[in-house]
Amino acid sequence: MVIVGCQSRIFADFPHGSNRRMACGFFTIDFSSNTHYTYSMTILSVKDLNIFYGPQHAVDNVSFEINQGEIFGLLGPNGAGKTSTLSAIEGLLNPQSGKISIAGHDIHENPAKAKANMGVQLQSTSFQSELTVFEIIRLYAGLYGVPINKRKVTEMVQDVGLDESINKRFKQLSGGQQQRVSLLIATIHNPELILLDEPTTGLDPQSRRQLWDRMDELKKLGKSILLTTHSMEEAEAVCHRIAIIDHGKILTINTPEKLIEEYQNDPRVKEVSRSGRVTLEDVFIGLTGRKVRA
């Protein structure tokens, strides 16, 4: 028997081959292997989240977790509860009930530490249009209290392929370049969790792929990403797991492959499939309906 200690508590391990998993604090320990044990840190934990706007139950008992180094997609039609959920995670609104923790820090009990471990990139950027890329980076590094010099700024823009644009004004950049600057700023303080709210909307395929590559680089560095997107292609290409939310409730959570496998014979999904081969978009529309939301 192996003994595991988690946050001042001791748990007995299970025998080899017992196919068991156990959550300890904000670690998940996997005992399913016959040869070794693995664990992953839970970077974002959302438990039993409820948000009301008057009589409207916008977020209904939502729960999910994101592990270290995971890209997690939150998908849903307009008005499904995505924005309200993100706003609660960002600390911009207080839910009526529920618990949110980031890297082990409760967003309401310890908001400063929780937010210090989070970076946010919005769909549209609003940086000062007359500032250069260099000036924007220096400005936000100062706001975050990140020590930085000219050599470090040069290295940062090289990492995101903007070294030739370092002295350009923000308004002179293309949409894809602006989004790369936005992602750079969102991660300048080295957060554990990065929230990306429809970051590739309106970008051409090349710019979209560049942002996907940057997400993969962040994942390899052990960063966790919560991605909202209306692109099923994007979700399938970059996400480890996906949650589909509608009418404030989580309908399902799994990998893109497992979602397709699980729902490919569902009559709702088969009815909307156009090619005969079920896709993630078929699953999404089958579960959330054909009706266009405002």
N, C-alpha and C positions, 0 to 999 in steps of 0.2 A: 504493500500500500504506500502511495506517495502522499505527502501532506502539502497542501497549498495554502499560503497565507495571503490574504487580500485585505488591505486597509485595516490592519489590526485585528482581523478575524481569521480563524483557522478553519479550513474545510478539508475533509478527508477526500482523497482522490478515489476514482472508481477503478475497478480492475481493467486490465488490458482487454480491448475488444468489446467493451460494454456500450460503445456508441452513445456516449453521453456528452452533453455540453452544460456548462455552468457559468453563470454571470457572477462576477465578484467585483463589487464597486463599479468602476467603469471599464473593467476588463472582461472579455469573454474568453473562456478557456475551453478548448476543444479536446475531448478525451477519446475521440472516435478512432484515432490511429493506433495500430498495434505496435508501432515502433517508437513514436515520439509524440509529445504533446505540443500544441501550438496555442498562442493566445493573441488577441488583437485588442487594441485600446478603442473604446467607444469615444469618439470625439464629439459627436452630437447625440443627445438623448432627448427625445420629445415624448412625454408620457401623458396620456389622457387630457389632451389639450382641447379646451372648449372656449369658443368666442361667439358672443352674441352681439348683434346690432339691433337693439330693440327686441322685437319678437323673432327676428331672423337668426337661426342657428347656423352661423357661417362656417364654423369649424366644429365638428361633432366628434368629440372623444378620439382625436387623432393621436396615434403613437407610432414612432419609428426611431431607428437608430442608424447612425453612420459611423463606420469603423475607420480607423487610421488608414490612409492611403486608398480610400474608396471614393469613386465618383458615383453619386447617388442622384437619380433623376426623379423629380416630382412633376408628374404630368397630370393635366386636367384641362377641361374646357374653360372658357372664360366664366368667371363667377363660381368656380368650383371650390374655392377656398385656399388656393395657392398663395395669393398675395397676403391674405390675412395670416396664414401660417408663417410666411417669411417675415412679416412685420413683427410677429410675436417673438420669433427667434432673434431678430435684430434688436429687440427691446423697445420698439417704437410704439407698441400698444400692450396693454395689460390684459391677458386673457381672464375670463371669469373663473377658470379653474385649469389645473394642469401644471406640469413641471417641465422646465427646459434647462438643460445643462450643457455647457460647452467646455470640453477638456476637463470635466469634473467640477466646473464652477457654475453654480446656479445663476441664471440670468437675472433673477430678481434679488436674491440674497447677496450676491457678489457681482454686480453688474460690471464694475471696472475690470476685473480679471476675466470675466466671460467675454466682454467686448474686445479686450486686448488680444484674445485668441481667435478673433474673427475678422475677416476682410470681406467687403461687399463690392460687387461690380453690378451696376444697373444696366438696363437695356440701352438707355440714352445717357450720354455723358454731359457734364456741365462745367468742365474746366474753363478757366479764364482763357478766352479765345486769343488774346494778344500775347500770352506768355509762350515761350518756347518750351519744347520738351524738357530741356535741361532745367529751366526755371521751375517748371511744374514739379519735377522730381525733387529738386532742392527744397521747394516750399513744403511739400507734403512730408518729406523726411523730417523737416523741422517740426511740423505739427505733431508727428508721431514720436518725436524725440529720438529719431534714429540717426546716429553719427554717420556722416557721409562727406566725401570729398569728390573732387572732379574725376579722379581715376575710378572711384567706385561707381559714379554715375555713368561713366563711359562703359564700364563692364556691364552694368544693368541694361543699358539700351542695346548693347551688342547681343546680350542673351535673348532679347525679344526681336532681334532683327531690325532695329531702328537706328543703328549707328549713323547712317547717312542722313537721318532726319533730326538729329539731336538739337540742331539750332533752328529748326523750322518752328514757326508759330503753330499753335494747336489747330487753328482754323485752316491751316494749309495742308493738314494731313487728310488722307483718305479715311473712309469709314472704318476700314479694317485696321489702319494704323492707330486711329483714335481708340478703338477698342483694346488694342495691345497696350497702349499707354494706360488706359483705365485698369486693365488687369494688373499691370506692373504696380500701379499705385495701391490697388486693393491688397497686394501682397508685400508691400514695401516693409512692413513691420513684422514679417515672417509669421503670419497667423497659422494656427493649426487647421482652422476651418475657413473655407472660401465659399461665399454665396454668389452664384452667377445667375442673374435673372435675365433670361432670354438674351444672352450676350451676342449671338450671331444673327439676330434678326436684321434683315436688310443687307447682309454682307454677300459679296460674290463668292463663288465656290472656293477660290484660292484663299481669300481672307478667312473664310470659315475653317478651312483645313489648317491654316496657321494657328488659329485659336485652339482647335482640337489638339494640335501638336503641343501647344503650351500647356493645356490641361494634362496631357500625358506626362510632360516633364514635371509638373507639380505633383502628380500622383507618385512618380518615382522618388520624389523627395520626401514622401510620406505624408503629404498634405491631403486633406479630405475636402471634397467638393460637393456642395448641394446645387444641382443644376435644374432650373426650370426652362422648359423649351416647348414650342409647339411643333418642332421638327422630329418626327418619329425616326427619320434617318439618323439624325444627330444622337438621339437618345440610344438607339441601337448600336451606334458606332463607338460611343465613348463611355456609356454607363455600365458599371458592374451590376447594379440593381436598380429597379424602377418601382416607384409607388404610383398608382393611378388613383387620383382623388376626384370625387364628384359629389355635388350637393353636400360638401363639408365632410364627407366620410372617405376613409381609405378603402378602396374596393379590393385591392390586391397589391402584394409586394413580392417581387422575385427578379431573377435575372431576365434579360430580354428573351433569351433562348427558352427558359423555363416557362415564361408567360405564353409564348407561342405554342409550346408543347402542351401546356395545360388547357388552353382555350381553343385549340385548333378545331375541335369537334363540337364546340358550343354552337347551338343553332343561331344565336345572335351574331356570332362572329362569321359563321359560314354564309349567312345571308348577305353580309356587306363585303365579302371578299370578291375582288374584281378579277383576280388573275388565276384563281384555282389554288394558288399557294398562299397560305395564310401568312400575313405579315404582322409586325407589331402595330401598324396603323389599323389593320383590321380588328385586332384585339381591342385597341383603344376605342374605336368607334362602336364596336359591338357592345362594349361594356358601358359606354357613356351616351350612346345614341347618336343618331344622324342630325338631330336638330341643331341649327346654328344658334349659338348663345350671343347675346349682346355684349 
